[in-house]
Amino acid sequence: MVNPFTLALLAGLLNGAAFVYCGELALIANVPLLLSLSRQTSLLRAAALGGLVGALGGLHIYGILDYGGFLFFAFAAYTCSQMVLYGLVLNFAWHRVAGRGAVAMDVLLPALVWTLTEWLRTLGPLCMPASYAGCIAGSVWATPLLVFAPWVGGLGVSFLIALIQSTIYHLTFGPATHRSGARVYAAALVALVAVGALIAPDLGERPLRVAGVQGGLPNSAYVAAAADRHAERAVIETFATLTQRAYATGASLVIWPETALRSPVLLVPELLKSLAPPADAGSQVLIAGLPLTDEHDDKRNAALVIGASGQVIDRYFKVRLVPGHESAYVAGDRWHALQTPHGRIGVMICLESVYGEIGRALVNDGAELLVVMTNDAGFRRTPIARHMTQRAIVQAVENGRWLVRVGQAGISTVIDPAGRAHGELDLFEFGLLEAEVRRRTDLTLYARLGDWIIYPVGLALLVILHRAKESRRRMKTPAA
């Protein structure tokens, strides 16, 4: 018999690899943990097994160490706490309430408990969401699962992935009495995937040319620019050259990454004019990521819509700031779409793109196109940059919108509502991302209702636990 902690170790490695290297591994990532938990009756050991999986899975974000050890260890502890809760609740349900009884309950329970713990990660001011939907995003093989996100959101997709894990476990390692029932689940999941493969999302009908500007600069270039005027000029020239090239392509929207220039662009008329669309540009606009000091003397991480000759048409201040790392900024008061000559554009700045409620709020505010502007240079070439891109894919599919992701150092890409990428600039690549996107105004079920899936999941969990508890009570009651 394999040691339970060896199984948990394997599950932790599979979860970490699924998050950053091979998303398809999410389909089996917790199978070793389920096998381990099925053999444990001790809640303390179940918590320890789950914690080991979470700790190892959390190490996949080592790329954020450049942003401070606090963020890294806090995120790892956060992931660990989710898996501790998962191990505790599932162990309690299996061994103390449900009693490893009916196959319908036993196969569903891991998926229900996983969905509950993943949802809990989205709550609170310091929450840090992580989802199996984000793991499989971008994987061609897993697209038939992600395609259901417009209806059930990323949380519902994660439920399906957790259900696949549980079905595989019960088919392979579960009680022999459960095999036939598990085959029914397997057949239903295969049928669902087949339906998903046939679904073709509406891509929209109003085309728009866009160009994303990727400077490809390391953060050290900005550190040097803050201390040396020649280095500052080099950063400005990088973006000026690419931006003018973007205007020349005829793109209606030219998009910069987060805090592309740290110079006071709005306060230097000559500089602003050299970067803004030319006077004869018509409806051409620049959506610029810039730090600025507002009329109340508050420093903001901003996205500005800049028209011909430097006219500021609209602005958005980042609301969800990174704890500690962005302490110098003041948060905006609400998420709102930006008004442009080409319709309303919803901008998420950096970490905001991992929060499902932000994309949803922007779409409900009329956003016809989503934009993620970010600076992931601090991740260097670690896999976390790719995972952040995958989280943007989930936003596009959930909300039924094209999404333009522009990173200062990459990864820049354009994603359609089916989750497919249209062009890409890799990490630290200098260049333009050119594409034609389409605008949409309709709302998906997820955009309308959010994570509604948690209500039937919670109800099913309560019903199963109640019925199982009643069944155990009747079995213990002597016959009259």
Secondary structure in CASP SS format (residue, H / E / C, confidence):
PFRMAT SS
TARGET T0000
AUTHOR 0000-0000-0000
METHOD secondary structure of the structure
MODEL  1
M C 1.00
V C 1.00
N C 1.00
P H 1.00
F H 1.00
T H 1.00
L H 1.00
A H 1.00
L H 1.00
L H 1.00
A H 1.00
G H 1.00
L H 1.00
L H 1.00
N H 1.00
G H 1.00
A H 1.00
A H 1.00
F H 1.00
V H 1.00
Y C 1.00
C C 1.00
G H 1.00
E H 1.00
L H 1.00
A H 1.00
L H 1.00
I C 1.00
A C 1.00
N C 1.00
V H 1.00
P H 1.00
L H 1.00
L H 1.00
L H 1.00
S H 1.00
L H 1.00
S H 1.00
R C 1.00
Q C 1.00
T C 1.00
S C 1.00
L H 1.00
L H 1.00
R H 1.00
A H 1.00
A H 1.00
A H 1.00
L H 1.00
G H 1.00
G H 1.00
L H 1.00
V H 1.00
G H 1.00
A H 1.00
L H 1.00
G H 1.00
G H 1.00
L H 1.00
H H 1.00
I H 1.00
Y H 1.00
G H 1.00
I H 1.00
L H 1.00
D H 1.00
Y H 1.00
G C 1.00
G H 1.00
F H 1.00
L H 1.00
F H 1.00
F H 1.00
A H 1.00
F H 1.00
A H 1.00
A H 1.00
Y H 1.00
T H 1.00
C H 1.00
S H 1.00
Q H 1.00
M H 1.00
V H 1.00
L H 1.00
Y H 1.00
G H 1.00
L H 1.00
V H 1.00
L H 1.00
N H 1.00
F H 1.00
A H 1.00
W H 1.00
H H 1.00
R H 1.00
V H 1.00
A C 1.00
G C 1.00
R C 1.00
G C 1.00
A C 1.00
V H 1.00
A H 1.00
M H 1.00
D H 1.00
V H 1.00
L H 1.00
L H 1.00
P H 1.00
A H 1.00
L H 1.00
V H 1.00
W H 1.00
T H 1.00
L H 1.00
T H 1.00
E H 1.00
W H 1.00
L H 1.00
R C 1.00
T C 1.00
L C 1.00
G C 1.00
P C 1.00
L C 1.00
C C 1.00
M C 1.00
P C 1.00
A C 1.00
S C 1.00
Y H 1.00
A H 1.00
G H 1.00
C H 1.00
I H 1.00
A C 1.00
G C 1.00
S C 1.00
V C 1.00
W C 1.00
A C 1.00
T H 1.00
P H 1.00
L H 1.00
L H 1.00
V C 1.00
F C 1.00
A H 1.00
P H 1.00
W H 1.00
V H 1.00
G H 1.00
G H 1.00
L H 1.00
G H 1.00
V H 1.00
S H 1.00
F H 1.00
L H 1.00
I H 1.00
A H 1.00
L H 1.00
I H 1.00
Q H 1.00
S H 1.00
T H 1.00
I H 1.00
Y H 1.00
H H 1.00
L H 1.00
T H 1.00
F C 1.00
G C 1.00
P C 1.00
A H 1.00
T H 1.00
H H 1.00
R H 1.00
S H 1.00
G H 1.00
A H 1.00
R H 1.00
V H 1.00
Y H 1.00
A H 1.00
A H 1.00
A H 1.00
L H 1.00
V H 1.00
A H 1.00
L H 1.00
V H 1.00
A H 1.00
V H 1.00
G H 1.00
A H 1.00
L H 1.00
I C 1.00
A C 1.00
P C 1.00
D C 1.00
L C 1.00
G C 1.00
E C 1.00
R E 1.00
P E 1.00
L E 1.00
R E 1.00
V E 1.00
A E 1.00
G E 1.00
V E 1.00
Q E 1.00
G C 1.00
G C 1.00
L C 1.00
P C 1.00
N H 1.00
S H 1.00
A H 1.00
Y H 1.00
V H 1.00
A H 1.00
A H 1.00
A H 1.00
A H 1.00
D C 1.00
R H 1.00
H H 1.00
A H 1.00
E H 1.00
R H 1.00
A H 1.00
V H 1.00
I H 1.00
E H 1.00
T H 1.00
F H 1.00
A H 1.00
T H 1.00
L H 1.00
T H 1.00
Q H 1.00
R H 1.00
A H 1.00
Y H 1.00
A H 1.00
T C 1.00
G C 1.00
A C 1.00
S C 1.00
L E 1.00
V E 1.00
I E 1.00
W C 1.00
P C 1.00
E C 1.00
T C 1.00
A C 1.00
L C 1.00
R C 1.00
S C 1.00
P C 1.00
V H 1.00
L H 1.00
L H 1.00
V C 1.00
P H 1.00
E H 1.00
L H 1.00
L H 1.00
K H 1.00
S H 1.00
L H 1.00
A C 1.00
P C 1.00
P C 1.00
A C 1.00
D C 1.00
A C 1.00
G C 1.00
S C 1.00
Q C 1.00
V E 1.00
L E 1.00
I E 1.00
A E 1.00
G E 1.00
L E 1.00
P E 1.00
L E 1.00
T E 1.00
D C 1.00
E C 1.00
H C 1.00
D C 1.00
D C 1.00
K E 1.00
R E 1.00
N E 1.00
A E 1.00
A E 1.00
L E 1.00
V E 1.00
I E 1.00
G C 1.00
A H 1.00
S H 1.00
G H 1.00
Q C 1.00
V E 1.00
I E 1.00
D E 1.00
R E 1.00
Y E 1.00
F E 1.00
K C 1.00
V C 1.00
R C 1.00
L C 1.00
V C 1.00
P C 1.00
G C 1.00
H C 1.00
E C 1.00
S C 1.00
A C 1.00
Y C 1.00
V C 1.00
A C 1.00
G C 1.00
D C 1.00
R C 1.00
W C 1.00
H C 1.00
A C 1.00
L E 1.00
Q E 1.00
T E 1.00
P C 1.00
H C 1.00
G E 1.00
R E 1.00
I E 1.00
G E 1.00
V E 1.00
M E 1.00
I E 1.00
C H 1.00
L H 1.00
E H 1.00
S H 1.00
V H 1.00
Y C 1.00
G H 1.00
E H 1.00
I H 1.00
G H 1.00
R H 1.00
A H 1.00
L H 1.00
V H 1.00
N H 1.00
D C 1.00
G C 1.00
A C 1.00
E C 1.00
L E 1.00
L E 1.00
V E 1.00
V E 1.00
M E 1.00
T E 1.00
N C 1.00
D C 1.00
A H 1.00
G H 1.00
F H 1.00
R C 1.00
R C 1.00
T C 1.00
P C 1.00
I H 1.00
A H 1.00
R H 1.00
H H 1.00
M H 1.00
T H 1.00
Q H 1.00
R H 1.00
A H 1.00
I H 1.00
V H 1.00
Q H 1.00
A H 1.00
V H 1.00
E H 1.00
N H 1.00
G C 1.00
R C 1.00
W C 1.00
L E 1.00
V E 1.00
R E 1.00
V E 1.00
G E 1.00
Q C 1.00
A C 1.00
G C 1.00
I C 1.00
S E 1.00
T E 1.00
V E 1.00
I E 1.00
D C 1.00
P C 1.00
A C 1.00
G C 1.00
R C 1.00
A E 1.00
H E 1.00
G E 1.00
E E 1.00
L E 1.00
D C 1.00
L C 1.00
F C 1.00
E C 1.00
F C 1.00
G E 1.00
L E 1.00
L E 1.00
E E 1.00
A E 1.00
E E 1.00
V E 1.00
R E 1.00
R E 1.00
R C 1.00
T C 1.00
D C 1.00
L C 1.00
T C 1.00
L H 1.00
Y H 1.00
A H 1.00
R H 1.00
L H 1.00
G C 1.00
D C 1.00
W C 1.00
I C 1.00
I H 1.00
Y H 1.00
P H 1.00
V H 1.00
G H 1.00
L H 1.00
A H 1.00
L H 1.00
L H 1.00
V H 1.00
I H 1.00
L H 1.00
H H 1.00
R H 1.00
A H 1.00
K H 1.00
E H 1.00
S H 1.00
R H 1.00
R H 1.00
R H 1.00
M H 1.00
K H 1.00
T C 1.00
P C 1.00
A C 1.00
A C 1.00
END
